[in-house]
Amino acid sequence: MENDRLALAQDRTTAAATLYELASDPSVQVRAAVAARPDAPAEALRPLARDRDRTVRQAVAGNPATSQGNLLRLVGDADRWVRWAVAANPSCDARVRQVMVKAQDKELRGLLAEMGELEPELAAILVKDASPEVRERLASHTFDPDVIAALLQDRTVRVRKGLAINEQTTAEHRHALAQDSSPDVRAALVRALPLDEADLQTLVNDRSVEVRRSLATSAVTPPHIRQALENDADETVAEDARRYRATAAPVTAPRPGNRRPIGKRFPGRAGR
């Protein structure tokens, strides 16, 4: 019975030899269960990396036990979900990333751009990527000050907006962003990141109403700056500042042992 074989494939006590046999099972569910097991033997994962069913190959692509050779094969898979699963695999190493940076799949390069420990030579390639989305995702995730400096000069607004939400930027970087020619960048900055007092004082008088409205309603805006905006020449800005003060809930410290869940970006969907 298929259910019995599936239970066997999911049983942590099942012998490696049995898992190898189940890797050729006629049931996709059984093969996928074997493919997802972190203790699956290499002899079982090897044929499953070539399985005709996408869900099986995707399970292999996300399995930390999958060999580098199979990951290199799967990162070039015809199915995008399989390729994206490789990018999320903790065993995705430098050799696999070298293939990812040359991929025609824009989403795959975007997932690479969001990796924290990205080799400088790969980041340097992504700085010049043809896709503004890829550069934006690099901008919002990079830790590399040289990459940040290069992207500050990017002509595409959405790329600089990516920098405007990057917590790894320095006060110097944020000062440059506070003077950005695009109000969209300045508005994104004041909504996302704390700024030096000199920059805040400049932004209080920003020529863009939208920037001042964003400053008035930002959770990171200091109270004295928001209070100044209550007297803004534009009534919508002043009203937003007054409404925020009136409705803002008091901030309470989390109880020990409690942490807010961290959301993960889903491949293929815009995160910003």
N, C-alpha and C positions, 0 to 999 in steps of 0.2 A: 504493500500500500504506500502511496506517495506520502501520506502524513507520517507514517512510520519512518520512512527514509529521511524526511525533513527533520523529524525529531532527532534522528541519529546524527544528521549533519550539524545540528545545533547543540548537541550534547558535548560538553567540555571534556568528557572522559572518553570520547570516541578515539580509537587508535588512528595513527597517521595513515596506516595502510588502508583502513576503511575509508578515510577521507579521500584518499587518492582514487579509490573506486567510485565514490560518490561524485567526484569531479566530472565524470562522464555520464552522470545520470540523465535520463531523458527529460526530467522535470527542470524547468528553469529555476523554480524556487529552491530546489535542492542544490543545484549548482551555485546559485547566488549565495546561499547560506554558507557553503564551503568557501567561496571566494571572499567572503567578509570576515572569515575567522583569522585573527592575528596569529594564531598558532598553526595555521594551515601549512603543510609541508610545501616546499618549493616545487616538488614534483606535481603537486595538485594545482598550484597557482599558474604554472607555466602554460598548460593547455587552456586554462580558463581565461588567460589574457588574450587568447585568440577566439574566444567563444563567439558564436554567431549572434547571441543575444546581448543587446546593449546593457541591460541591467546587471548582467554577470560581469562584463568587462568593467563597468563602472564600480562595482564592488571591489574588484581586484585593484583598480586604480586608486581607490581610497584606503586600501589595506596597508598599514605600516610595514607588514612583513613582505610586501612585494619587492622583488629584487630591482636593482637599478636598471638592469637590462629590460625588464618588463615595463618599468615606468617610462623608459625612453621610447619603447614601442607605443605605449598607450597615450603619451603626450602628443603623438601624431595621429591618433585615432580619428576615423572619419566622423565620429559622433562627438558633438561639442560637450555633452554632459560627461563623457568619459574623460576628455581632455581637462575639463575643469576640476574633476575629482582628483586628478594627478596634482594639480596646483595646491589642493588642500591637504595633500598627504604629508605627514610630518617627515617622511623619508625622502621627500623631494629635495635633491641636493644640487650642488653647483653644476654638475653635468646636465641635469634635467633643465635647470634654469637657463643654461646656455642655449638649449633648444627652444625654450619658451620665448626668449627675447627675439628670436627670428621668425616666430610663427606668424602666419597670415591672420590668425584668429585674434581680432582686436580685444575681445574679452579675456583671452588667455594672457595677452600682454598686460592687460589691466590688472589681472590678478597677481601677476608678477610684480607690477609696480607697487602693489600694496603690501608686499612682503617686507617685514621689518629688517631682517638681516640680509640685505641685498648687496651683492658685490658691487664695489664702486664702478667697475668697468661696465657692468650691466646697467647701472643707474645712469651712467653717462650716455649710453645708447638710448635709453628711454627718454632722457631729456629732449632728444631730437626726434622722438617718435612722430610719425605722420598724423596720428590720431590725437586731437585735443583732449579727448576723454582719458586716454592713457596718461598723458602728461598731467592732467588734473588729478588723477588718482595717485600718481607719484608725488605730486605737490602736497597732497593732504596727508601722506603717510611717511614721507622720507625723514630720516634722522640726519642725513648728510648735509652739513652746512654749505658745502660747495654746490650741491645739487639745488639747495634752496636759493642760493645766490644766483645760480643760472636761471632758475625758473622765475625769479623776480623780474627778469628781463623779457619773459615770454610775452608776445604780443596779444595772446588770446586771453580774454578777460576770465573765462571759466578756469583757466590754469592758475591765474593769480588768486582767484577766489578759493581754489584748493589750498593755497598757502595760507590764506586768511583764516582757515579753521585748523591749521596744523599746530598742535600744542608744542611741537619741538622747535618752533621758531624762537629766536632770541628777541630781546627788546629792540635791538637794532633792526632786525628784519621787520618787526611790527611797526616800527617808526616809518620805515619805507612804505609799508602797506597802508598806513594811515594817511600817507600823502599820495596814494595811487590816483591816477587820472580818472579811474572808473568809480562812480558812486556805488556800483554793485559790489566792488571789492571792499570799499570802506564800510559799507553796511554789513557785509558778511563778517568782517573783522570785529566790529563792535558787538556783534551778536555772540561771537564765539570766544574771544580771548580777552583777558585783562590787559590793560595798557598803562603805560607810564602817565603820570599826571599831566605832563606837557602835551602829550598827544591827545589826552582827553579834553583838555582846555581848548585845543584847536578844533576838535570834532564837535564840541558843543556849539560852535559857530559855523559848522560846515555849510557850504553853499547848497547842499542837497537836503531837501526836506526828508527824503527817505532815509538818509544816513542819520539825521537827528531823531527821527521816529524810531529807528532801530536802536539807537543809543538809549532812548527813553524807556524802551521796553526790554532791554537786555538784562538777563539775570546777573551778568558780571559787571554791570555799571555801578560804580560807587554811589551811595545815597546822595552825596553832596552834588554830584554831577546831575543826577536825575532831578534833584530839587531845582537846580539852575534851569533845567529844561521846562519846568512848570511855568516859567515866564517867557517861553519861546514866542517869537513874533508870529509863528504859524500856530493857529489855535489847535490844529490836529496834533501837533507835537506836544503842546502844553497839556492838552486833554489826555493824551496817552500817558504822559509822565504822571499826572495826577491820578489817573485811573490805576496805574500800576502800583503806586504807593498805597492806594486805598484797598486794593484787592490782594496784594502780595501776601501769601501765607508766611508766617514766621518759619524760619529754617530751624529744624530740629536735628540734632546729631543722631545718626543711626545707632541702634542698640548693638552692644558688642555681639559679635558672631553673625550679624546680618550684613549682607552685601547685596547691592543691586545687581541684577543680572546684566551681563554685557551682551548687547545684540550683535549678531554677526551679519555682515553684508551677504546677501544671497547673490551668487554669480548670475550675471545677465540682467540684473536690475539696477537702476540708478540709485546710488546711495546719497546723492546730493541733489 
